[in-house]
Amino acid sequence: MSAVPTPSHFAPPLQKLLLQVADAVQGVQAGQSLTELLARCPAELRPGTQALTFHVLRHLGAAQAARKLLAPKAPPPKVDSLLLSALALLWPVAEPAYADHTVVDQTVSAARKRAAPSAGFINAVLRRFLREREALVAAAQRDPQGAFNHPPWWIERLKADWPEQWQAILAANNEQPPMSLRAHAGRGSAASYLERLTQAGLGGRLLGELAPQAVVLDKPVPVQQLPGFAQGDVSVQDAAAQLAAPLLLNDRAGLPPLPEAPRLLDACSAPGGKTAHLLELRPKAEVLALDADAQRLARVQDTLSRLQQSATLKAADARDTASWWDGQAFDAILLDAPCSASGIVRRHPDVRWLRRPGDIAQLADIQAGLLDALWPTLKAGGRMVYATCSVFKAEGQAQVDAFLQRCPDAELIPVDGFTGHLLPLAHNEAQPAGASIVDGFFYALLLKKKA
């Protein structure tokens, strides 16, 4: 089981944090992004609120199942979110952040400020949970949502896609992710950057062949503690995401070589990590970075500015080529398409609670539209990388298979260790050693055949 950060991380009283956590949980249940909700949190409460909210969302299914056993009629949302947060914090884990009596006492104090008449109800429910915890936990885990902390439809889709690995994927989603870095390719090796980390008192390890620029930290730290971060010597990027740029740019068997200064398109570029990686590997490249969201595109510029790089940025829907394309074909295209984010749930624990069953088909339609719109902008002999941070086959292999049926001039180029579905598992023979630390991703390398 994953542990909650220790109380030393949380200077504010727990009751203050619980009120913020409950607001965040209520917002997620109402369909709001946790990132947006945390941005509204007072700065001094944000670190503790984020850590606790992540823990609560990773145990929300279990807390919901337990609450139904303890109080079959759900209380009002503002009360229920506080109660669920407390139940998640009382759920048995290896290293609880707070003593049981502290959680109960502080939750009741928070309830008196939030909805005073509910304080007695919350106190009674939490104390009963503690008295009967072993039996209630066992009963809650007989409910699939309580056992796996994912919505039932999500569990069923994973069962269908990955009948041998679905439980391991669900378990991985509930773990705290590692913090992975990408050493700037033009300013030194990952090994030399690891030495700088060691000198700064920070531990880490190299990932090696899977992602040669990657360093995985022993424990996460604020980016301000990373040597050379402000100067652009290093970036925070998951190891799986670090596969995109070399897959697109490196010459593989059967692929015509790219020119020294290729014309590249990053079609859905925000927040800019992959755009920057492309420029690190090909500094002379002419890069056009698109994103449909102008605010998110501003983050791409921030990333490039920190790394002292430049690209042409345009806020546009990549499907509407008439609005942004000048008619000059690209040598290579990176399409990191919008998706369910089902492969990065451990980094974004709200995703599983925000998605709805119908979202996958809608996202698959968007992905197909992007593939069809962008393919004509690619040169004959050019290559495209299609990527999603999803473990659902509808957004990965099934999407590419359908595209290949529609486009006879497209050829799939398999690259061992890079292409196909990468699963966030400790032991997966389809991945190189050490791949357990990567997020879930899908990659396809597509060649546009010459006439």
VOVEXSE-315751 format. One record per residue (C-alpha): residue in three letters; x, y, z. Coordinates in pm, 1 decimal. Example, Ala and Ser with C-alpha at 12.3 -4.5 7.8 and 13.67 -1.06 7.14 Angstrom:
2
("ALA", (1230.0, -450.0, 780.0))
("SER", (1367.0, -106.0, 714.0))
This chain:
451
("MET", (0.0, 0.0, 0.0))
("SER", (118.5, 353.4, -62.4))
("ALA", (199.7, 568.6, 235.0))
("VAL", (81.5, 923.2, 300.1))
("PRO", (356.4, 1183.9, 350.5))
("THR", (437.0, 1230.7, 718.0))
("PRO", (275.7, 1509.1, 921.8))
("SER", (599.1, 1709.8, 914.2))
("HIS", (504.6, 1803.9, 557.7))
("PHE", (189.1, 1973.3, 682.9))
("ALA", (255.5, 2278.8, 898.3))
("PRO", (-111.5, 2392.1, 901.2))
("PRO", (-357.7, 2223.0, 1139.8))
("LEU", (-519.2, 1914.6, 989.0))
("GLN", (-869.1, 2060.6, 1017.8))
("LYS", (-769.0, 2347.4, 785.6))
("LEU", (-628.8, 2104.9, 533.5))
("LEU", (-932.7, 1879.1, 559.1))
("LEU", (-1163.1, 2164.1, 459.9))
("GLN", (-951.8, 2223.8, 148.9))
("VAL", (-930.7, 1851.8, 73.9))
("ALA", (-1307.4, 1813.8, 107.2))
("ASP", (-1360.9, 2104.0, -133.0))
("ALA", (-1126.2, 1939.3, -382.9))
("VAL", (-1294.2, 1597.6, -350.7))
("GLN", (-1638.6, 1754.9, -390.1))
("GLY", (-1515.5, 1943.7, -697.8))
("VAL", (-1372.5, 1630.3, -859.4))
("GLN", (-1697.7, 1444.5, -796.1))
("ALA", (-1875.0, 1732.5, -969.3))
("GLY", (-1648.2, 1695.6, -1273.9))
("GLN", (-1379.0, 1958.1, -1208.5))
("SER", (-1008.0, 1900.0, -1271.8))
("LEU", (-797.0, 1863.3, -959.2))
("THR", (-527.5, 2080.8, -1115.8))
("GLU", (-772.8, 2369.1, -1144.2))
("LEU", (-909.9, 2310.1, -795.2))
("LEU", (-564.6, 2310.4, -635.1))
("ALA", (-479.5, 2634.7, -814.4))
("ARG", (-755.5, 2802.2, -610.0))
("CYS", (-618.3, 2671.0, -281.6))
("PRO", (-431.0, 2924.4, -61.0))
("ALA", (-58.9, 2895.6, -134.1))
("GLU", (37.7, 2811.9, 223.6))
("LEU", (-211.0, 2521.9, 229.9))
("ARG", (-147.7, 2389.8, -121.0))
("PRO", (136.3, 2139.0, -60.6))
("GLY", (-42.4, 1965.4, 225.5))
("THR", (-376.9, 1980.4, 48.9))
("GLN", (-234.1, 1822.7, -265.3))
("ALA", (-62.0, 1539.3, -78.6))
("LEU", (-372.6, 1453.9, 122.4))
("THR", (-610.4, 1490.7, -173.2))
("PHE", (-395.9, 1255.6, -381.0))
("HIS", (-416.4, 999.8, -100.3))
("VAL", (-793.0, 1042.8, -65.8))
("LEU", (-854.9, 1005.0, -440.5))
("ARG", (-640.7, 690.3, -448.3))
("HIS", (-865.1, 543.9, -176.2))
("LEU", (-1193.3, 708.0, -276.8))
("GLY", (-1359.3, 390.8, -404.8))
("ALA", (-1289.9, 213.0, -76.2))
("ALA", (-1410.9, 513.7, 124.2))
("GLN", (-1731.2, 529.5, -81.2))
("ALA", (-1797.4, 159.6, -30.2))
("ALA", (-1739.9, 193.1, 345.6))
("ARG", (-1960.0, 501.4, 370.1))
("LYS", (-2245.7, 314.8, 198.0))
("LEU", (-2219.0, 43.9, 462.8))
("LEU", (-2211.4, 296.6, 745.8))
("ALA", (-2464.6, 546.4, 607.2))
("PRO", (-2663.1, 405.0, 312.5))
("LYS", (-2832.8, 740.3, 255.5))
("ALA", (-2563.7, 978.3, 135.1))
("PRO", (-2538.3, 1306.7, 329.2))
("PRO", (-2525.0, 1640.3, 143.5))
("PRO", (-2218.4, 1669.5, -86.1))
("LYS", (-2026.5, 1913.5, 136.4))
("VAL", (-2068.2, 1676.8, 430.7))
("ASP", (-2010.3, 1360.4, 228.5))
("SER", (-1682.6, 1487.6, 82.3))
("LEU", (-1548.6, 1559.5, 430.9))
("LEU", (-1662.3, 1220.9, 558.9))
("LEU", (-1509.8, 1039.1, 260.5))
("SER", (-1182.0, 1224.9, 308.5))
("ALA", (-1164.7, 1113.9, 671.2))
("LEU", (-1252.9, 752.5, 588.1))
("ALA", (-976.0, 748.3, 326.0))
("LEU", (-727.0, 877.3, 584.6))
("LEU", (-842.3, 610.7, 832.5))
("TRP", (-807.0, 335.3, 572.4))
("PRO", (-530.4, 95.7, 677.2))
("VAL", (-197.1, 178.7, 509.4))
("ALA", (161.7, 92.0, 592.2))
("GLU", (251.4, 437.2, 725.8))
("PRO", (-52.3, 648.5, 821.6))
("ALA", (13.1, 1021.7, 828.9))
("TYR", (-195.1, 1082.9, 1140.7))
("ALA", (-311.1, 888.5, 1442.3))
("ASP", (-671.9, 769.3, 1421.6))
("HIS", (-788.5, 989.5, 1708.7))
("THR", (-630.7, 1295.6, 1542.1))
("VAL", (-816.8, 1229.8, 1217.4))
("VAL", (-1150.2, 1191.6, 1400.2))
("ASP", (-1098.1, 1494.0, 1623.9))
("GLN", (-983.7, 1722.3, 1340.7))
("THR", (-1258.1, 1605.2, 1104.1))
("VAL", (-1524.8, 1680.7, 1364.5))
("SER", (-1368.8, 2024.8, 1422.4))
("ALA", (-1373.7, 2085.8, 1046.9))
("ALA", (-1736.3, 1972.2, 1031.9))
("ARG", (-1833.2, 2228.9, 1298.0))
("LYS", (-1699.0, 2500.1, 1065.7))
("ARG", (-1841.4, 2354.6, 746.0))
("ALA", (-2183.3, 2223.3, 854.3))
("ALA", (-2219.8, 2233.1, 1231.9))
("PRO", (-2533.3, 2014.3, 1256.5))
("SER", (-2341.9, 1729.9, 1085.2))
("ALA", (-2056.9, 1717.4, 1338.5))
("GLY", (-2227.7, 1461.5, 1559.3))
("PHE", (-2317.6, 1242.8, 1262.6))
("ILE", (-1959.7, 1246.5, 1130.0))
("ASN", (-1820.5, 1171.4, 1476.0))
("ALA", (-2051.9, 871.8, 1517.2))
("VAL", (-1976.3, 731.1, 1170.2))
("LEU", (-1599.3, 761.7, 1207.7))
("ARG", (-1594.9, 609.7, 1554.9))
("ARG", (-1805.2, 317.1, 1436.6))
("PHE", (-1564.6, 269.6, 1144.5))
("LEU", (-1273.5, 245.8, 1386.6))
("ARG", (-1458.0, 0.3, 1613.6))
("GLU", (-1553.0, -225.1, 1320.9))
("ARG", (-1270.1, -138.1, 1082.0))
("GLU", (-1150.3, -490.0, 1003.6))
("ALA", (-1498.5, -616.3, 915.9))
("LEU", (-1593.5, -299.0, 726.2))
("VAL", (-1274.3, -302.4, 520.0))
("ALA", (-1334.7, -665.7, 426.2))
("ALA", (-1695.0, -590.8, 330.2))
("ALA", (-1602.2, -280.5, 130.1))
("GLN", (-1345.3, -477.7, -66.3))
("ARG", (-1611.1, -721.1, -185.3))
("ASP", (-1731.2, -432.2, -402.5))
("PRO", (-1498.7, -403.5, -709.9))
("GLN", (-1488.7, -25.0, -676.9))
("GLY", (-1397.1, -63.4, -310.8))
("ALA", (-1134.3, -325.7, -384.6))
("PHE", (-959.9, -150.6, -674.7))
("ASN", (-1047.0, 219.1, -624.4))
("HIS", (-1159.0, 264.2, -984.6))
("PRO", (-1508.3, 296.3, -1136.3))
("PRO", (-1661.9, -38.4, -1238.9))
("TRP", (-1667.5, 50.0, -1611.5))
("TRP", (-1294.3, 128.4, -1601.5))
("ILE", (-1221.6, -205.8, -1435.7))
("GLU", (-1426.5, -391.9, -1696.5))
("ARG", (-1252.3, -217.1, -1987.5))
("LEU", (-910.8, -308.0, -1846.2))
("LYS", (-1023.6, -668.1, -1800.0))
("ALA", (-1124.5, -683.1, -2166.0))
("ASP", (-805.8, -516.2, -2294.9))
("TRP", (-555.6, -679.7, -2058.6))
("PRO", (-704.3, -1003.3, -1919.0))
("GLU", (-370.8, -1111.2, -1768.1))
("GLN", (-249.1, -773.1, -1638.1))
("TRP", (-559.8, -575.5, -1537.0))
("GLN", (-518.7, -619.7, -1162.2))
("ALA", (-151.2, -523.6, -1175.0))
("ILE", (-236.1, -210.7, -1376.6))
("LEU", (-500.8, -108.6, -1123.0))
("ALA", (-258.2, -164.4, -836.0))
("ALA", (10.6, 41.8, -1011.0))
("ASN", (-237.9, 326.1, -1057.0))
("ASN", (-271.4, 355.3, -679.3))
("GLU", (102.2, 390.4, -615.7))
("GLN", (294.4, 713.3, -581.5))
("PRO", (487.9, 770.5, -906.3))
("PRO", (863.0, 826.7, -925.4))
("MET", (1002.9, 1167.3, -1019.8))
("SER", (1193.1, 1129.1, -1346.3))
("LEU", (1422.6, 1387.4, -1501.1))
("ARG", (1558.2, 1442.8, -1852.0))
("ALA", (1914.1, 1572.6, -1862.4))
("HIS", (1957.5, 1825.5, -2146.9))
("ALA", (2110.4, 1630.8, -2435.0))
("GLY", (2327.2, 1922.6, -2544.6))
("ARG", (2470.1, 2003.8, -2201.5))
("GLY", (2595.8, 1676.0, -2065.1))
("SER", (2504.6, 1313.7, -2007.2))
("ALA", (2257.0, 1170.6, -1761.2))
("ALA", (2555.0, 1023.1, -1574.6))
("SER", (2718.3, 1364.6, -1532.4))
("TYR", (2390.4, 1512.8, -1411.9))
("LEU", (2353.4, 1229.1, -1162.0))
("GLU", (2691.9, 1333.3, -1023.0))
("ARG", (2558.4, 1687.3, -977.8))
("LEU", (2258.3, 1548.5, -791.7))
("THR", (2486.0, 1345.3, -566.0))
("GLN", (2692.6, 1654.5, -486.7))
("ALA", (2368.1, 1833.6, -396.1))
("GLY", (2275.7, 1552.3, -158.1))
("LEU", (2004.9, 1405.7, -382.3))
("GLY", (1992.3, 1036.7, -469.3))
("GLY", (1890.7, 886.8, -800.4))
("ARG", (1966.3, 626.7, -1063.5))
("LEU", (2010.0, 605.6, -1438.2))
("LEU", (1751.6, 431.4, -1651.3))
("GLY", (1997.9, 335.2, -1924.1))
("GLU", (1898.0, 208.4, -2266.9))
("LEU", (1525.1, 262.6, -2223.8))
("ALA", (1574.2, 639.1, -2191.8))
("PRO", (1942.1, 738.5, -2200.1))
("GLN", (1881.2, 1095.1, -2081.1))
("ALA", (1666.5, 986.4, -1785.9))
("VAL", (1749.0, 1005.1, -1417.3))
("VAL", (1498.0, 869.3, -1165.2))
("LEU", (1514.3, 1034.7, -824.4))
("ASP", (1505.3, 829.3, -505.9))
("LYS", (1234.9, 1064.8, -378.6))
("PRO", (1058.5, 1366.7, -529.0))
("VAL", (1187.0, 1717.0, -452.7))
("PRO", (1074.6, 2068.4, -550.3))
("VAL", (1222.6, 2166.2, -886.7))
("GLN", (1402.5, 2457.1, -718.8))
("GLN", (1630.3, 2199.7, -551.6))
("LEU", (1741.3, 2050.2, -885.2))
("PRO", (2088.5, 2172.8, -988.5))
("GLY", (2067.4, 2382.3, -1303.6))
("PHE", (1689.6, 2361.3, -1340.0))
("ALA", (1641.6, 2737.1, -1380.9))
("GLN", (1920.9, 2741.4, -1639.6))
("GLY", (1758.3, 2462.1, -1844.3))
("ASP", (2011.9, 2189.5, -1769.4))
("VAL", (1736.7, 1946.0, -1672.4))
("SER", (1362.0, 1900.3, -1711.0))
("VAL", (1101.9, 1696.0, -1527.8))
("GLN", (960.9, 1435.0, -1765.9))
("ASP", (844.6, 1077.3, -1717.7))
("ALA", (1068.0, 818.4, -1879.5))
("ALA", (788.2, 693.9, -2106.2))
("ALA", (736.6, 1045.3, -2242.8))
("GLN", (1110.6, 1061.5, -2315.3))
("LEU", (1070.2, 793.4, -2581.7))
("ALA", (873.3, 1018.2, -2819.0))
("ALA", (1147.8, 1244.6, -2955.6))
("PRO", (1412.0, 976.8, -3023.7))
("LEU", (1147.9, 750.2, -3176.8))
("LEU", (1055.9, 1027.9, -3421.4))
("LEU", (1405.0, 1157.3, -3497.9))
("ASN", (1640.0, 860.6, -3487.3))
("ASP", (1686.5, 672.8, -3813.1))
("ARG", (1540.2, 324.6, -3791.9))
("ALA", (1576.8, 36.6, -4033.8))
("GLY", (1383.9, 109.5, -4350.3))
("LEU", (1326.8, 478.3, -4279.4))
("PRO", (1471.8, 745.3, -4509.7))
("PRO", (1706.8, 968.0, -4303.9))
("LEU", (1582.7, 1308.7, -4194.6))
("PRO", (1762.5, 1622.1, -4315.5))
("GLU", (1999.1, 1794.6, -4072.6))
("ALA", (1747.8, 2076.3, -4022.7))
("PRO", (1413.4, 1896.5, -4054.3))
("ARG", (1077.9, 2066.9, -4066.4))
("LEU", (887.4, 1924.4, -3768.0))
("LEU", (531.4, 1951.5, -3640.5))
("ASP", (439.5, 1895.3, -3276.5))
("ALA", (64.9, 1883.0, -3324.6))
("CYS", (-61.7, 1883.7, -2964.2))
("SER", (237.2, 2032.3, -2790.3))
("ALA", (137.9, 2153.9, -2442.5))
("PRO", (295.7, 2160.0, -2190.2))
("GLY", (606.3, 2151.2, -2409.7))
("GLY", (829.1, 1877.1, -2271.0))
("LYS", (835.3, 1681.2, -2596.2))
("THR", (875.7, 1999.9, -2804.5))
("ALA", (1184.0, 2086.3, -2602.3))
("HIS", (1320.8, 1732.8, -2634.5))
("LEU", (1287.4, 1748.7, -3014.1))
("LEU", (1493.5, 2068.4, -3015.8))
("GLU", (1752.4, 1920.0, -2780.3))
("LEU", (1809.1, 1631.2, -3020.2))
("ARG", (1786.0, 1843.2, -3339.1))
("PRO", (1884.2, 2202.1, -3246.3))
("LYS", (1864.6, 2314.8, -3613.1))
("ALA", (1511.5, 2183.8, -3661.5))
("GLU", (1234.3, 2415.2, -3773.3))
("VAL", (956.2, 2330.1, -3527.8))
("LEU", (591.7, 2432.7, -3542.2))
("ALA", (416.5, 2368.6, -3209.7))
("LEU", (38.1, 2370.5, -3207.2))
("ASP", (-214.3, 2344.7, -2928.3))
("ALA", (-586.9, 2408.0, -2930.2))
("ASP", (-569.9, 2574.2, -2586.2))
("ALA", (-397.5, 2913.6, -2590.6))
("GLN", (-342.1, 2908.5, -2214.1))
("ARG", (-172.8, 2569.1, -2230.4))
("LEU", (32.7, 2689.9, -2526.5))
("ALA", (173.4, 2962.0, -2300.8))
("ARG", (327.5, 2682.3, -2091.5))
("VAL", (509.6, 2560.9, -2402.9))
("GLN", (665.8, 2906.0, -2440.2))
("ASP", (762.6, 2906.4, -2071.6))
("THR", (932.7, 2569.9, -2116.0))
("LEU", (1120.6, 2679.4, -2428.1))
("SER", (1226.8, 3006.9, -2267.4))
("ARG", (1376.8, 2827.5, -1966.7))
("LEU", (1569.7, 2599.6, -2202.1))
("GLN", (1672.7, 2891.7, -2426.6))
("GLN", (1504.2, 2734.4, -2728.7))
("SER", (1273.4, 2872.6, -2994.5))
("ALA", (990.1, 2737.5, -3206.1))
("THR", (691.2, 2877.3, -3390.4))
("LEU", (384.8, 2850.1, -3166.0))
("LYS", (26.8, 2866.7, -3289.1))
("ALA", (-298.8, 2825.4, -3099.4))
("ALA", (-508.8, 2613.5, -3334.9))
("ASP", (-703.5, 2290.9, -3362.2))
("ALA", (-465.4, 2067.5, -3554.3))
("ARG", (-763.2, 1912.2, -3738.1))
("ASP", (-841.6, 2246.8, -3901.4))
("THR", (-535.0, 2253.8, -4124.7))
("ALA", (-665.9, 2549.3, -4327.1))
("SER", (-628.0, 2769.5, -4018.2))
("TRP", (-257.3, 2703.8, -3958.4))
("TRP", (-81.3, 2509.0, -4237.3))
("ASP", (113.8, 2702.3, -4500.8))
("GLY", (110.1, 2412.6, -4747.1))
("GLN", (475.5, 2313.0, -4692.4))
("ALA", (492.7, 1945.0, -4603.2))
("PHE", (666.0, 1829.0, -4284.5))
("ASP", (956.7, 1588.3, -4266.6))
("ALA", (821.8, 1442.9, -3943.0))
("ILE", (516.4, 1486.4, -3720.8))
("LEU", (466.5, 1412.8, -3352.9))
("LEU", (99.2, 1358.7, -3270.7))
("ASP", (65.8, 1320.2, -2895.3))
("ALA", (-310.8, 1305.1, -2916.4))
("PRO", (-570.3, 1401.1, -2652.5))
("CYS", (-674.2, 1086.2, -2468.5))
("SER", (-825.7, 943.4, -2152.0))
("ALA", (-492.7, 975.4, -1963.6))
("SER", (-558.0, 622.3, -1836.6))
("GLY", (-183.0, 555.6, -1839.6))
("ILE", (-93.8, 839.5, -1601.4))
("VAL", (-354.1, 784.8, -1329.7))
("ARG", (-91.5, 756.2, -1058.5))
("ARG", (18.5, 1113.4, -1141.7))
("HIS", (-338.0, 1239.2, -1183.8))
("PRO", (-554.9, 1036.6, -944.2))
("ASP", (-862.4, 1244.7, -1028.1))
("VAL", (-870.1, 1117.6, -1388.7))
("ARG", (-1042.0, 787.8, -1306.5))
("TRP", (-1323.9, 974.8, -1126.8))
("LEU", (-1363.0, 1241.2, -1397.7))
("ARG", (-1391.1, 1013.1, -1700.0))
("ARG", (-1721.2, 863.4, -1811.0))
("PRO", (-1771.2, 544.6, -2017.9))
("GLY", (-1872.4, 739.4, -2328.8))
("ASP", (-1557.6, 952.6, -2318.1))
("ILE", (-1338.3, 682.8, -2471.1))
("ALA", (-1536.8, 663.6, -2796.1))
("GLN", (-1547.7, 1044.2, -2819.7))
("LEU", (-1172.8, 1070.0, -2766.6))
("ALA", (-1111.6, 794.4, -3021.3))
("ASP", (-1308.7, 1000.0, -3276.1))
("ILE", (-1088.4, 1303.4, -3204.9))
("GLN", (-774.4, 1092.4, -3241.4))
("ALA", (-893.7, 950.7, -3574.0))
("GLY", (-977.1, 1301.0, -3694.2))
("LEU", (-628.0, 1421.9, -3606.1))
("LEU", (-459.4, 1131.8, -3784.1))
("ASP", (-667.1, 1183.4, -4098.3))
("ALA", (-615.2, 1561.4, -4102.6))
("LEU", (-240.3, 1557.8, -4039.6))
("TRP", (-139.3, 1272.8, -4270.4))
("PRO", (-170.3, 1488.0, -4588.2))
("THR", (66.8, 1747.7, -4435.2))
("LEU", (348.2, 1487.6, -4415.6))
("LYS", (600.3, 1446.8, -4695.8))
("ALA", (616.2, 1121.4, -4889.4))
("GLY", (896.2, 933.4, -4718.0))
("GLY", (830.2, 1123.5, -4396.8))
("ARG", (742.4, 971.7, -4060.9))
("MET", (483.2, 1030.3, -3791.1))
("VAL", (475.6, 919.4, -3430.1))
("TYR", (126.3, 869.7, -3293.0))
("ALA", (123.8, 866.2, -2912.2))
("THR", (-125.9, 857.4, -2628.8))
("CYS", (-75.1, 832.1, -2253.5))
("SER", (-342.1, 561.2, -2243.9))
("VAL", (-353.1, 190.2, -2169.0))
("PHE", (-689.2, 146.8, -2342.6))
("LYS", (-651.9, -30.9, -2676.2))
("ALA", (-925.2, 181.7, -2838.0))
("GLU", (-685.1, 477.4, -2810.7))
("GLY", (-377.2, 277.8, -2906.8))
("GLN", (-340.4, -31.1, -3119.9))
("ALA", (-704.1, -40.7, -3234.4))
("GLN", (-681.0, 324.9, -3340.2))
("VAL", (-368.6, 263.6, -3547.3))
("ASP", (-504.6, -57.0, -3701.1))
("ALA", (-810.0, 135.2, -3823.2))
("PHE", (-591.5, 414.6, -3960.3))
("LEU", (-380.0, 168.4, -4157.2))
("GLN", (-697.5, 32.1, -4315.2))
("ARG", (-798.4, 383.1, -4423.3))
("CYS", (-455.3, 490.0, -4552.2))
("PRO", (-282.5, 241.9, -4784.3))
("ASP", (23.4, 470.6, -4808.2))
("ALA", (87.5, 433.4, -4433.7))
("GLU", (324.5, 165.1, -4306.6))
("LEU", (367.4, 69.2, -3941.3))
("ILE", (735.5, 43.3, -3838.1))
("PRO", (776.8, -166.8, -3521.1))
("VAL", (1063.6, -65.7, -3291.9))
("ASP", (1141.3, -306.8, -3011.9))
("GLY", (1109.8, -147.7, -2670.3))
("PHE", (948.6, 170.0, -2805.5))
("THR", (631.7, 97.1, -2999.7))
("GLY", (306.0, -62.5, -2890.3))
("HIS", (147.4, -39.5, -2547.7))
("LEU", (383.1, 31.3, -2259.0))
("LEU", (218.7, -75.0, -1934.6))
("PRO", (312.6, 55.8, -1588.1))
("LEU", (400.7, -288.5, -1455.9))
("ALA", (688.5, -424.1, -1252.2))
("HIS", (729.7, -731.5, -1473.8))
("ASN", (623.6, -712.1, -1835.9))
("GLU", (814.8, -916.7, -2090.5))
("ALA", (711.2, -672.0, -2364.3))
("GLN", (926.3, -402.9, -2204.3))
("PRO", (1297.0, -367.8, -2130.8))
("ALA", (1426.6, -421.3, -1778.6))
("GLY", (1345.8, -130.5, -1551.9))
("ALA", (1033.6, -24.4, -1739.2))
("SER", (825.1, -61.8, -1425.4))
("ILE", (901.6, 299.6, -1344.6))
("VAL", (739.6, 432.3, -1664.1))
("ASP", (385.3, 557.4, -1705.7))
("GLY", (141.0, 382.0, -1935.8))
("PHE", (183.1, 496.1, -2297.5))
("PHE", (118.3, 388.6, -2653.8))
("TYR", (351.8, 463.8, -2946.3))
("ALA", (325.0, 390.9, -3318.0))
("LEU", (585.4, 489.9, -3578.3))
("LEU", (424.9, 541.9, -3918.7))
("LEU", (607.6, 579.8, -4251.4))
("LYS", (442.5, 757.8, -4543.2))
("LYS", (532.6, 541.6, -4838.7))
("LYS", (651.5, 705.5, -5158.5))
("ALA", (440.8, 659.7, -5468.7))
